């Protein structure tokens, strides 16, 4: 799979635009700031606005367990919390996003 890292401090609009331009199958967000509810929601909103809801959104970081059900209700496919291994994340991506399972 190919990973495109856009760097720190990208706006949701920039993230979605890059995903669309690069024909990405998924967007993975790492959020350590505590702004996960706002940022995930805005990325999903911009995807809807751009008619790009087929792009899977997942992520992780410092996210309280109590917020995970709401993020999933909003449309976040998976949340990985501290302690998740790289293998766990890669295996989930390969299973959940068939386009990258090559």
C-alpha positions in Angstrom: 0.0 0.0 0.0 1.1 3.6 -0.6 0.9 6.1 2.3 0.8 9.8 1.6 1.8 11.8 4.6 0.6 15.4 4.5 2.3 16.7 7.6 1.2 18.3 10.8 -1.5 21.0 11.1 -3.5 20.3 7.9 -7.0 21.5 7.8 -9.8 19.0 7.2 -10.3 20.7 3.8 -6.6 20.2 2.9 -6.7 16.5 4.0 -9.8 15.7 1.9 -8.5 17.6 -1.1 -5.3 15.6 -1.0 -7.2 12.3 -0.6 -9.3 13.2 -3.6 -6.3 14.3 -5.7 -4.4 11.2 -4.9 -7.4 8.9 -5.4 -7.0 7.6 -1.8 -9.1 4.7 -0.6 -8.8 5.8 3.0 -7.8 8.7 5.3 -6.1 7.8 8.6 -5.9 10.6 11.2 -3.7 10.6 14.2 -5.1 13.1 16.8 -3.3 13.8 20.0 -4.7 17.3 20.6 -8.1 16.4 22.1 -9.9 17.9 19.1 -10.9 14.5 17.7 -14.6 15.0 17.9 -14.4 18.3 15.9 -11.7 17.2 13.4 -13.1 13.8 12.5 -16.6 15.3 12.2 -15.3 18.0 9.9 -13.3 15.6 7.7 -16.5 13.5 7.3 -18.5 16.6 6.5 -16.1 17.8 3.8 -16.1 14.3 2.3 -19.9 14.4 2.0 -19.7 18.0 0.5 -17.2 16.7 -2.1 -19.2 13.6 -2.9 -16.3 11.4 -1.7 -18.0 9.4 1.0 -16.4 6.2 -0.4 -13.1 7.2 1.2 -12.9 5.3 4.5 -11.9 7.4 7.5 -10.1 5.8 10.5 -7.7 7.0 13.1 -6.4 7.0 16.5 -4.6 8.8 19.2 -5.5 10.0 22.6 -9.3 9.3 22.3 -11.4 8.5 25.4 -13.2 5.2 25.2 -16.5 7.1 25.8 -16.1 9.1 22.6 -15.5 6.1 20.3 -19.2 5.1 19.9 -20.1 8.7 18.8 -17.2 8.8 16.3 -18.4 5.5 14.9 -21.9 6.9 14.7 -20.5 9.8 12.7 -18.9 7.4 10.2 -15.4 6.8 11.5 -14.7 3.2 10.5 -12.2 2.3 13.2 -10.4 4.0 16.2 -7.1 2.7 17.5 -6.1 3.9 20.9 -2.7 3.9 22.6 -1.3 0.4 22.7 -2.5 -0.6 19.2 0.3 -2.2 17.3 1.4 -1.4 13.8 0.5 -4.9 12.8 -3.0 -4.5 14.2 -3.6 -1.3 12.3 -2.1 -2.7 9.0 -4.1 -5.9 9.3 -7.3 -3.9 9.8 -6.6 -1.7 6.8 -5.9 -4.7 4.6 -9.2 -6.3 5.8 -11.4 -3.3 5.8 -10.2 -1.6 2.7 -10.0 -4.3 -0.1 -8.4 -1.9 -2.6 -5.2 -1.9 -0.5 -5.1 -5.7 0.2 -2.7 -6.4 -2.7 
